[in-house]
Amino acid sequence: MSITLTDQDKSTLRTAAYGAVSLMAAADVAGSPHKTATQGSIALSSATGPIGHVLAAKSKDIDLYGKSVAELADHVLPALTASMNLLNKQDPAEAANFRGTVLVAIEAAARTHQDRPSPTLADMIRKITAALDAA
């Protein structure tokens, strides 16, 4: 099955995925937010299939603005759910690919710590996962 995505759909997918990485970087109070963002972004750029093409596209339509983590989360978490809803309607396999890609990215972001993620990062992982599963 192939998927058909509008420019707005692609923007939502990119905002959701890169926003999840941005939330992880913002929540990384115990480590290096730059390293967290870098590792998560590398994981997103390694995506394959139609989702990989959407995430790899050079675009300025990623909306990650906000003056606080709460404002960013208010924008990104619903975008994650909307992305899953959109993809599930068109191609459940691509929805699973998107979900897996985002989870790998946030795991890569969390792995910048030697042990386990800080409680703040662990909580953000739970919130991102819940948004993906709310669809």
MODELLER restraints for C-alpha pairs under 7 A, 6 or more apart:
rsr = mdl.restraints
at = mdl.atoms
rsr.add(forms.Gaussian(group=physical.xy_distance, feature=features.Distance(at['CA:1:A'], at['CA:91:A']), mean=6.38, stdev=0.5))
rsr.add(forms.Gaussian(group=physical.xy_distance, feature=features.Distance(at['CA:3:A'], at['CA:90:A']), mean=5.84, stdev=0.5))
rsr.add(forms.Gaussian(group=physical.xy_distance, feature=features.Distance(at['CA:3:A'], at['CA:91:A']), mean=6.50, stdev=0.5))
rsr.add(forms.Gaussian(group=physical.xy_distance, feature=features.Distance(at['CA:10:A'], at['CA:54:A']), mean=6.23, stdev=0.5))
rsr.add(forms.Gaussian(group=physical.xy_distance, feature=features.Distance(at['CA:11:A'], at['CA:61:A']), mean=5.59, stdev=0.5))
rsr.add(forms.Gaussian(group=physical.xy_distance, feature=features.Distance(at['CA:11:A'], at['CA:62:A']), mean=6.00, stdev=0.5))
rsr.add(forms.Gaussian(group=physical.xy_distance, feature=features.Distance(at['CA:12:A'], at['CA:79:A']), mean=5.96, stdev=0.5))
rsr.add(forms.Gaussian(group=physical.xy_distance, feature=features.Distance(at['CA:12:A'], at['CA:83:A']), mean=6.55, stdev=0.5))
rsr.add(forms.Gaussian(group=physical.xy_distance, feature=features.Distance(at['CA:13:A'], at['CA:83:A']), mean=5.62, stdev=0.5))
rsr.add(forms.Gaussian(group=physical.xy_distance, feature=features.Distance(at['CA:14:A'], at['CA:55:A']), mean=5.75, stdev=0.5))
rsr.add(forms.Gaussian(group=physical.xy_distance, feature=features.Distance(at['CA:14:A'], at['CA:62:A']), mean=5.96, stdev=0.5))
rsr.add(forms.Gaussian(group=physical.xy_distance, feature=features.Distance(at['CA:15:A'], at['CA:62:A']), mean=4.73, stdev=0.5))
rsr.add(forms.Gaussian(group=physical.xy_distance, feature=features.Distance(at['CA:15:A'], at['CA:63:A']), mean=5.69, stdev=0.5))
rsr.add(forms.Gaussian(group=physical.xy_distance, feature=features.Distance(at['CA:15:A'], at['CA:64:A']), mean=6.75, stdev=0.5))
rsr.add(forms.Gaussian(group=physical.xy_distance, feature=features.Distance(at['CA:15:A'], at['CA:76:A']), mean=6.71, stdev=0.5))
rsr.add(forms.Gaussian(group=physical.xy_distance, feature=features.Distance(at['CA:15:A'], at['CA:79:A']), mean=6.93, stdev=0.5))
rsr.add(forms.Gaussian(group=physical.xy_distance, feature=features.Distance(at['CA:16:A'], at['CA:76:A']), mean=5.33, stdev=0.5))
rsr.add(forms.Gaussian(group=physical.xy_distance, feature=features.Distance(at['CA:16:A'], at['CA:79:A']), mean=4.98, stdev=0.5))
rsr.add(forms.Gaussian(group=physical.xy_distance, feature=features.Distance(at['CA:16:A'], at['CA:80:A']), mean=4.79, stdev=0.5))
rsr.add(forms.Gaussian(group=physical.xy_distance, feature=features.Distance(at['CA:17:A'], at['CA:102:A']), mean=5.86, stdev=0.5))
rsr.add(forms.Gaussian(group=physical.xy_distance, feature=features.Distance(at['CA:19:A'], at['CA:64:A']), mean=6.18, stdev=0.5))
rsr.add(forms.Gaussian(group=physical.xy_distance, feature=features.Distance(at['CA:19:A'], at['CA:76:A']), mean=5.46, stdev=0.5))
rsr.add(forms.Gaussian(group=physical.xy_distance, feature=features.Distance(at['CA:20:A'], at['CA:76:A']), mean=6.73, stdev=0.5))
rsr.add(forms.Gaussian(group=physical.xy_distance, feature=features.Distance(at['CA:20:A'], at['CA:128:A']), mean=6.69, stdev=0.5))
rsr.add(forms.Gaussian(group=physical.xy_distance, feature=features.Distance(at['CA:21:A'], at['CA:37:A']), mean=5.88, stdev=0.5))
rsr.add(forms.Gaussian(group=physical.xy_distance, feature=features.Distance(at['CA:21:A'], at['CA:40:A']), mean=5.53, stdev=0.5))
rsr.add(forms.Gaussian(group=physical.xy_distance, feature=features.Distance(at['CA:21:A'], at['CA:41:A']), mean=6.85, stdev=0.5))
rsr.add(forms.Gaussian(group=physical.xy_distance, feature=features.Distance(at['CA:21:A'], at['CA:105:A']), mean=6.81, stdev=0.5))
rsr.add(forms.Gaussian(group=physical.xy_distance, feature=features.Distance(at['CA:21:A'], at['CA:106:A']), mean=6.08, stdev=0.5))
rsr.add(forms.Gaussian(group=physical.xy_distance, feature=features.Distance(at['CA:22:A'], at['CA:37:A']), mean=6.32, stdev=0.5))
rsr.add(forms.Gaussian(group=physical.xy_distance, feature=features.Distance(at['CA:23:A'], at['CA:69:A']), mean=6.92, stdev=0.5))
rsr.add(forms.Gaussian(group=physical.xy_distance, feature=features.Distance(at['CA:23:A'], at['CA:73:A']), mean=6.95, stdev=0.5))
rsr.add(forms.Gaussian(group=physical.xy_distance, feature=features.Distance(at['CA:24:A'], at['CA:36:A']), mean=6.98, stdev=0.5))
rsr.add(forms.Gaussian(group=physical.xy_distance, feature=features.Distance(at['CA:24:A'], at['CA:106:A']), mean=6.80, stdev=0.5))
rsr.add(forms.Gaussian(group=physical.xy_distance, feature=features.Distance(at['CA:24:A'], at['CA:109:A']), mean=6.75, stdev=0.5))
rsr.add(forms.Gaussian(group=physical.xy_distance, feature=features.Distance(at['CA:24:A'], at['CA:121:A']), mean=6.37, stdev=0.5))
rsr.add(forms.Gaussian(group=physical.xy_distance, feature=features.Distance(at['CA:24:A'], at['CA:124:A']), mean=6.55, stdev=0.5))
rsr.add(forms.Gaussian(group=physical.xy_distance, feature=features.Distance(at['CA:25:A'], at['CA:33:A']), mean=4.43, stdev=0.5))
rsr.add(forms.Gaussian(group=physical.xy_distance, feature=features.Distance(at['CA:25:A'], at['CA:34:A']), mean=6.89, stdev=0.5))
rsr.add(forms.Gaussian(group=physical.xy_distance, feature=features.Distance(at['CA:25:A'], at['CA:36:A']), mean=5.35, stdev=0.5))
rsr.add(forms.Gaussian(group=physical.xy_distance, feature=features.Distance(at['CA:25:A'], at['CA:37:A']), mean=5.35, stdev=0.5))
rsr.add(forms.Gaussian(group=physical.xy_distance, feature=features.Distance(at['CA:26:A'], at['CA:33:A']), mean=6.53, stdev=0.5))
rsr.add(forms.Gaussian(group=physical.xy_distance, feature=features.Distance(at['CA:26:A'], at['CA:69:A']), mean=6.47, stdev=0.5))
rsr.add(forms.Gaussian(group=physical.xy_distance, feature=features.Distance(at['CA:27:A'], at['CA:120:A']), mean=5.89, stdev=0.5))
rsr.add(forms.Gaussian(group=physical.xy_distance, feature=features.Distance(at['CA:27:A'], at['CA:121:A']), mean=5.57, stdev=0.5))
rsr.add(forms.Gaussian(group=physical.xy_distance, feature=features.Distance(at['CA:27:A'], at['CA:124:A']), mean=6.91, stdev=0.5))
rsr.add(forms.Gaussian(group=physical.xy_distance, feature=features.Distance(at['CA:28:A'], at['CA:121:A']), mean=6.04, stdev=0.5))
rsr.add(forms.Gaussian(group=physical.xy_distance, feature=features.Distance(at['CA:30:A'], at['CA:118:A']), mean=6.88, stdev=0.5))
rsr.add(forms.Gaussian(group=physical.xy_distance, feature=features.Distance(at['CA:31:A'], at['CA:113:A']), mean=6.95, stdev=0.5))
rsr.add(forms.Gaussian(group=physical.xy_distance, feature=features.Distance(at['CA:35:A'], at['CA:112:A']), mean=6.67, stdev=0.5))
rsr.add(forms.Gaussian(group=physical.xy_distance, feature=features.Distance(at['CA:36:A'], at['CA:109:A']), mean=4.43, stdev=0.5))
rsr.add(forms.Gaussian(group=physical.xy_distance, feature=features.Distance(at['CA:36:A'], at['CA:110:A']), mean=6.67, stdev=0.5))
rsr.add(forms.Gaussian(group=physical.xy_distance, feature=features.Distance(at['CA:36:A'], at['CA:112:A']), mean=6.05, stdev=0.5))
rsr.add(forms.Gaussian(group=physical.xy_distance, feature=features.Distance(at['CA:37:A'], at['CA:109:A']), mean=6.36, stdev=0.5))
rsr.add(forms.Gaussian(group=physical.xy_distance, feature=features.Distance(at['CA:39:A'], at['CA:108:A']), mean=5.63, stdev=0.5))
rsr.add(forms.Gaussian(group=physical.xy_distance, feature=features.Distance(at['CA:39:A'], at['CA:109:A']), mean=5.20, stdev=0.5))
rsr.add(forms.Gaussian(group=physical.xy_distance, feature=features.Distance(at['CA:40:A'], at['CA:105:A']), mean=4.38, stdev=0.5))
rsr.add(forms.Gaussian(group=physical.xy_distance, feature=features.Distance(at['CA:40:A'], at['CA:106:A']), mean=5.88, stdev=0.5))
rsr.add(forms.Gaussian(group=physical.xy_distance, feature=features.Distance(at['CA:40:A'], at['CA:108:A']), mean=5.44, stdev=0.5))
rsr.add(forms.Gaussian(group=physical.xy_distance, feature=features.Distance(at['CA:40:A'], at['CA:109:A']), mean=4.61, stdev=0.5))
rsr.add(forms.Gaussian(group=physical.xy_distance, feature=features.Distance(at['CA:41:A'], at['CA:105:A']), mean=6.87, stdev=0.5))
rsr.add(forms.Gaussian(group=physical.xy_distance, feature=features.Distance(at['CA:43:A'], at['CA:104:A']), mean=6.63, stdev=0.5))
rsr.add(forms.Gaussian(group=physical.xy_distance, feature=features.Distance(at['CA:43:A'], at['CA:105:A']), mean=4.91, stdev=0.5))
rsr.add(forms.Gaussian(group=physical.xy_distance, feature=features.Distance(at['CA:43:A'], at['CA:108:A']), mean=6.80, stdev=0.5))
rsr.add(forms.Gaussian(group=physical.xy_distance, feature=features.Distance(at['CA:44:A'], at['CA:55:A']), mean=6.81, stdev=0.5))
rsr.add(forms.Gaussian(group=physical.xy_distance, feature=features.Distance(at['CA:44:A'], at['CA:101:A']), mean=6.47, stdev=0.5))
rsr.add(forms.Gaussian(group=physical.xy_distance, feature=features.Distance(at['CA:44:A'], at['CA:105:A']), mean=5.89, stdev=0.5))
rsr.add(forms.Gaussian(group=physical.xy_distance, feature=features.Distance(at['CA:45:A'], at['CA:52:A']), mean=6.99, stdev=0.5))
rsr.add(forms.Gaussian(group=physical.xy_distance, feature=features.Distance(at['CA:45:A'], at['CA:55:A']), mean=6.58, stdev=0.5))
rsr.add(forms.Gaussian(group=physical.xy_distance, feature=features.Distance(at['CA:45:A'], at['CA:56:A']), mean=5.70, stdev=0.5))
rsr.add(forms.Gaussian(group=physical.xy_distance, feature=features.Distance(at['CA:47:A'], at['CA:101:A']), mean=6.25, stdev=0.5))
rsr.add(forms.Gaussian(group=physical.xy_distance, feature=features.Distance(at['CA:51:A'], at['CA:98:A']), mean=6.29, stdev=0.5))
rsr.add(forms.Gaussian(group=physical.xy_distance, feature=features.Distance(at['CA:64:A'], at['CA:72:A']), mean=6.43, stdev=0.5))
rsr.add(forms.Gaussian(group=physical.xy_distance, feature=features.Distance(at['CA:65:A'], at['CA:72:A']), mean=6.37, stdev=0.5))
rsr.add(forms.Gaussian(group=physical.xy_distance, feature=features.Distance(at['CA:66:A'], at['CA:72:A']), mean=5.14, stdev=0.5))
rsr.add(forms.Gaussian(group=physical.xy_distance, feature=features.Distance(at['CA:77:A'], at['CA:128:A']), mean=6.51, stdev=0.5))
rsr.add(forms.Gaussian(group=physical.xy_distance, feature=features.Distance(at['CA:77:A'], at['CA:131:A']), mean=5.56, stdev=0.5))
rsr.add(forms.Gaussian(group=physical.xy_distance, feature=features.Distance(at['CA:78:A'], at['CA:131:A']), mean=6.83, stdev=0.5))
rsr.add(forms.Gaussian(group=physical.xy_distance, feature=features.Distance(at['CA:80:A'], at['CA:131:A']), mean=5.89, stdev=0.5))
rsr.add(forms.Gaussian(group=physical.xy_distance, feature=features.Distance(at['CA:80:A'], at['CA:132:A']), mean=5.56, stdev=0.5))
rsr.add(forms.Gaussian(group=physical.xy_distance, feature=features.Distance(at['CA:81:A'], at['CA:131:A']), mean=5.22, stdev=0.5))
rsr.add(forms.Gaussian(group=physical.xy_distance, feature=features.Distance(at['CA:81:A'], at['CA:132:A']), mean=5.23, stdev=0.5))
rsr.add(forms.Gaussian(group=physical.xy_distance, feature=features.Distance(at['CA:81:A'], at['CA:134:A']), mean=5.99, stdev=0.5))
rsr.add(forms.Gaussian(group=physical.xy_distance, feature=features.Distance(at['CA:81:A'], at['CA:135:A']), mean=5.45, stdev=0.5))
rsr.add(forms.Gaussian(group=physical.xy_distance, feature=features.Distance(at['CA:84:A'], at['CA:95:A']), mean=5.75, stdev=0.5))
rsr.add(forms.Gaussian(group=physical.xy_distance, feature=features.Distance(at['CA:84:A'], at['CA:132:A']), mean=6.37, stdev=0.5))
rsr.add(forms.Gaussian(group=physical.xy_distance, feature=features.Distance(at['CA:84:A'], at['CA:135:A']), mean=5.79, stdev=0.5))
rsr.add(forms.Gaussian(group=physical.xy_distance, feature=features.Distance(at['CA:85:A'], at['CA:135:A']), mean=5.23, stdev=0.5))
rsr.add(forms.Gaussian(group=physical.xy_distance, feature=features.Distance(at['CA:87:A'], at['CA:94:A']), mean=6.32, stdev=0.5))
rsr.add(forms.Gaussian(group=physical.xy_distance, feature=features.Distance(at['CA:87:A'], at['CA:95:A']), mean=4.79, stdev=0.5))
rsr.add(forms.Gaussian(group=physical.xy_distance, feature=features.Distance(at['CA:88:A'], at['CA:95:A']), mean=5.33, stdev=0.5))
rsr.add(forms.Gaussian(group=physical.xy_distance, feature=features.Distance(at['CA:99:A'], at['CA:132:A']), mean=6.62, stdev=0.5))
rsr.add(forms.Gaussian(group=physical.xy_distance, feature=features.Distance(at['CA:106:A'], at['CA:125:A']), mean=6.99, stdev=0.5))
rsr.add(forms.Gaussian(group=physical.xy_distance, feature=features.Distance(at['CA:110:A'], at['CA:117:A']), mean=5.72, stdev=0.5))
rsr.add(forms.Gaussian(group=physical.xy_distance, feature=features.Distance(at['CA:110:A'], at['CA:121:A']), mean=6.99, stdev=0.5))
